[in-house]
């Protein structure tokens, strides 16, 4: 009888600790116990796991996950477009975090792995994903909420650092040299709106649309933010030599690590905000000083 009660109590404890979360497909993912071996296939999800204090449970990451520094020693399992299914399976994860666009996710599920697919694109998404990951990690809801509140407070403080003169500017933010830009419906675009800064890419194009270079020429942005990988090819684009922002060097060229901070909708969004604020303040001051 005693053994029966012990088994029953154990089952009740296990049931109480189990959680079920919804991923981006609105598919319920049941996570019976706190994951101990996690593979992350999206940098913003990797960073979320670490900010929530579970970095040591990562046993595999995608090739672009590079923050914090400790994840650089974690085995690499490919990227979102070319994950190594065999490598991931060999790591025996009890949870795989993947983007909605990650290839091979269905194959991983068919092999019996638990896959949670999340890909934040705007501020609401970022908060939701942060909360879902915290729930999947079996963390107290209050702790997760307080962690997000700190991130949001830092974003608000960063936005408040923009000079009044910079608020009248119109911006083009490029997130990849293909080129893709950040529209009004992306989390970057939403941040610009909070700053009171204009964005030349309307939200109807989608969060991160591929951009016709001539569209930018017609829009004539006051400031252009690009990654270092885009810098050399700017003048080769049709009409870009006629852009006043290019002629007057109203450019903010981001290093690879700065680009990472800017384009990831995760716990380092406030650092991306500070980058944009510093850029816009500098360009605005330089523009005002021109004769």
TAZINOR-V910378 format. One record per residue. N is the residue number from 1. PHI is phi in radians with two decimals (none if undefined). Layout:
n:N phi:PHI
n:N phi:PHI
This chain:
n:1 phi:none
n:2 phi:-1.06
n:3 phi:-1.11
n:4 phi:-1.10
n:5 phi:-1.12
n:6 phi:-1.10
n:7 phi:-1.12
n:8 phi:-1.14
n:9 phi:-1.11
n:10 phi:-1.12
n:11 phi:-1.16
n:12 phi:-1.11
n:13 phi:-1.10
n:14 phi:-1.13
n:15 phi:-1.12
n:16 phi:-1.17
n:17 phi:-1.52
n:18 phi:-1.19
n:19 phi:-2.46
n:20 phi:-2.24
n:21 phi:-2.14
n:22 phi:-1.80
n:23 phi:-1.63
n:24 phi:-1.17
n:25 phi:-1.54
n:26 phi:1.07
n:27 phi:-1.71
n:28 phi:-1.31
n:29 phi:-2.06
n:30 phi:-1.56
n:31 phi:-2.14
n:32 phi:-1.19
n:33 phi:-2.42
n:34 phi:-1.05
n:35 phi:-1.07
n:36 phi:-1.88
n:37 phi:-2.30
n:38 phi:-2.04
n:39 phi:-1.95
n:40 phi:-2.06
n:41 phi:-1.97
n:42 phi:-2.56
n:43 phi:-0.96
n:44 phi:-1.14
n:45 phi:-1.27
n:46 phi:-1.01
n:47 phi:-1.13
n:48 phi:-1.12
n:49 phi:-0.98
n:50 phi:-1.24
n:51 phi:-1.10
n:52 phi:-1.45
n:53 phi:1.49
n:54 phi:-2.15
n:55 phi:-1.04
n:56 phi:-1.19
n:57 phi:-1.58
n:58 phi:-1.30
n:59 phi:-1.96
n:60 phi:-2.87
n:61 phi:-2.44
n:62 phi:-1.32
n:63 phi:-1.20
n:64 phi:-1.66
n:65 phi:-1.26
n:66 phi:-2.45
n:67 phi:-2.44
n:68 phi:-1.19
n:69 phi:-1.00
n:70 phi:-1.10
n:71 phi:-1.29
n:72 phi:-1.24
n:73 phi:-1.70
n:74 phi:-1.45
n:75 phi:-0.93
n:76 phi:-1.64
n:77 phi:-2.09
n:78 phi:1.66
n:79 phi:-2.20
n:80 phi:-1.13
n:81 phi:-1.59
n:82 phi:-2.48
n:83 phi:-1.14
n:84 phi:-1.50
n:85 phi:-1.04
n:86 phi:-1.07
n:87 phi:-1.13
n:88 phi:-1.08
n:89 phi:-1.06
n:90 phi:-1.14
n:91 phi:-1.41
n:92 phi:0.91
n:93 phi:-1.27
n:94 phi:-1.71
n:95 phi:-2.73
n:96 phi:-2.01
n:97 phi:-1.72
n:98 phi:-2.44
n:99 phi:-1.35
n:100 phi:-1.08
n:101 phi:-1.59
n:102 phi:-1.11
n:103 phi:-1.38
n:104 phi:1.52
n:105 phi:-1.09
n:106 phi:-1.11
n:107 phi:-1.12
n:108 phi:-1.09
n:109 phi:-1.14
n:110 phi:-1.12
n:111 phi:-1.50
n:112 phi:1.68
n:113 phi:-1.51
n:114 phi:-1.55
n:115 phi:-2.05
n:116 phi:-1.98
n:117 phi:-1.82
n:118 phi:-2.48
n:119 phi:-2.57
n:120 phi:-1.23
n:121 phi:-2.19
n:122 phi:-2.39
n:123 phi:-1.10
n:124 phi:-1.09
n:125 phi:-1.04
n:126 phi:-1.04
n:127 phi:-1.17
n:128 phi:-1.06
n:129 phi:-1.10
n:130 phi:-1.01
n:131 phi:-1.18
n:132 phi:-1.14
n:133 phi:-1.09
n:134 phi:-1.05
n:135 phi:-1.15
n:136 phi:-1.11
n:137 phi:-1.45
n:138 phi:1.13
n:139 phi:-1.62
n:140 phi:-1.02
n:141 phi:-1.01
n:142 phi:-1.11
n:143 phi:-1.14
n:144 phi:-1.13
n:145 phi:-1.08
n:146 phi:-1.15
n:147 phi:-1.08
n:148 phi:-1.17
n:149 phi:-1.06
n:150 phi:-1.13
n:151 phi:-1.10
n:152 phi:-1.11
n:153 phi:-1.12
n:154 phi:-1.17
n:155 phi:-1.10
n:156 phi:-1.07
n:157 phi:-1.11
n:158 phi:-1.12
n:159 phi:-1.04
n:160 phi:-1.16
n:161 phi:-1.47
n:162 phi:-1.32
n:163 phi:-1.24
n:164 phi:-0.99
n:165 phi:-1.13
n:166 phi:-1.30
n:167 phi:-1.25
n:168 phi:-1.58
n:169 phi:-1.48
n:170 phi:-1.99
n:171 phi:-2.16
n:172 phi:-2.06
n:173 phi:-1.93
n:174 phi:-1.76
n:175 phi:-1.82
n:176 phi:-2.75
n:177 phi:-1.33
n:178 phi:-1.14
n:179 phi:-1.70
n:180 phi:-2.04
n:181 phi:-2.09
n:182 phi:-1.72
n:183 phi:-1.55
n:184 phi:-1.09
n:185 phi:-1.56
n:186 phi:-1.47
n:187 phi:-1.16
n:188 phi:-1.17
n:189 phi:-1.08
n:190 phi:-1.13
n:191 phi:-1.14
n:192 phi:-1.05
n:193 phi:-1.10
n:194 phi:-1.12
n:195 phi:-1.34
n:196 phi:1.48
n:197 phi:-1.74
n:198 phi:-1.37
n:199 phi:-2.22
n:200 phi:-1.31
n:201 phi:-1.75
n:202 phi:-1.23
n:203 phi:-1.12
n:204 phi:-1.13
n:205 phi:-1.37
n:206 phi:1.72
n:207 phi:-1.03
n:208 phi:-2.31
n:209 phi:-1.32
n:210 phi:-1.29
n:211 phi:-1.95
n:212 phi:-1.27
n:213 phi:-0.93
n:214 phi:-1.22
n:215 phi:-1.07
n:216 phi:-1.15
n:217 phi:-1.06
n:218 phi:-1.15
n:219 phi:-1.34
n:220 phi:0.84
n:221 phi:-1.13
n:222 phi:-1.31
n:223 phi:-2.41
n:224 phi:-2.15
n:225 phi:-1.85
n:226 phi:-2.42
n:227 phi:-1.39
n:228 phi:-1.01
n:229 phi:-1.19
n:230 phi:-1.63
n:231 phi:-1.02
n:232 phi:-1.14
n:233 phi:-1.55
n:234 phi:-1.04
n:235 phi:-1.28
n:236 phi:-1.45
n:237 phi:-1.37
n:238 phi:-0.98
n:239 phi:1.44
n:240 phi:-1.20
n:241 phi:-1.17
n:242 phi:-1.57
n:243 phi:-1.24
n:244 phi:-1.07
n:245 phi:-1.08
n:246 phi:-1.35
n:247 phi:-1.07
n:248 phi:-1.70
n:249 phi:1.00
n:250 phi:-1.54
n:251 phi:-2.11
n:252 phi:-2.10
n:253 phi:-1.77
n:254 phi:-1.67
n:255 phi:-1.20
n:256 phi:-0.94
n:257 phi:-1.20
n:258 phi:-1.20
n:259 phi:-1.05
n:260 phi:-1.00
n:261 phi:-1.11
n:262 phi:-1.28
n:263 phi:-1.65
n:264 phi:-1.71
n:265 phi:-1.45
n:266 phi:-2.60
n:267 phi:-1.22
n:268 phi:-1.78
n:269 phi:-1.03
n:270 phi:-1.10
n:271 phi:-1.19
n:272 phi:-1.11
n:273 phi:-1.07
n:274 phi:-1.10
n:275 phi:-1.09
n:276 phi:-1.13
n:277 phi:-1.10
n:278 phi:-1.07
n:279 phi:-1.07
n:280 phi:-1.14
n:281 phi:-1.11
n:282 phi:-1.13
n:283 phi:-1.15
n:284 phi:-1.09
n:285 phi:-1.14
n:286 phi:-1.14
n:287 phi:-1.12
n:288 phi:-1.17
n:289 phi:-1.43
n:290 phi:-1.17
n:291 phi:-1.20
